[in-house]
Amino acid sequence: MLDDMKRNGIQLLGFYWTLGRYDTVLIFNAPSEKDAMEIAIDAAELVATETMLAFPREETTRLL
């Protein structure tokens, strides 16, 4: 999966093991939502996924 991400221009920013509702958190930057969704669909064959968009705090506060 990580090789597929690199080939599609997706940059892995973080991979964390967690306790609680989710067992892992994978943070990446994709060229588009479509590219991110393709990775999520591929991963969904193996695990349950939830995809979220995230925005930097500075960018978000400028919108308020």
N, C-alpha and C positions, 0 to 999 in steps of 0.2 A: 504494500500500500504506500509506503513512504517513497519508493521509487516512482510510482505512478504520480504522486503529488509533485515531485520535482519535475517530471516530464511535462506536467500541465502548468508549470509556472507557479505552483503553490509553495509558499514559504512557511515552514514549520517554525512557530514562535515559542511553543512550549508544550510539554507532554507531562501531565501530573497524575499520580495515583492519589486517590482521595478516599475519605471515609464518609459515609452517609448515603444519600440518595444515588449518587453517581460514583462509580468505581474509578473512572478515569476522566480527565479533561484534556482534550487536544485543542490547542489554540493555533490557528494558522491564518495566513493572509492569502486570499485567492484573487486572481484577476477579476472575477465576477461572481455573482451569486450562483450562476449556472455551473461554474467550475466547482464551487463549494458543494453544491447539491450533488454533482456527479460523484464526488468523493464520499459524501454521506450515504448515497445509495449503494455504492460498493461496500462500504463498511456495514451497512444494515443487513447484509447477508450473514454476518458473523455476530453482530451485537445490536442491541437497541440503541438508537441515537436520538439526540435532540440538537437541532441546529439553531444558533442564535447569532444575530448580527450585533456587533459591538462597536462603539464609537469612542474616541478619546474624550476625556472630560473637557478639555479646553475647547474642542470643536462643538460639543453639545451645549456648553454654557453660552457660547456666542449666539446660539439659536433662541435662547430664552429672552 
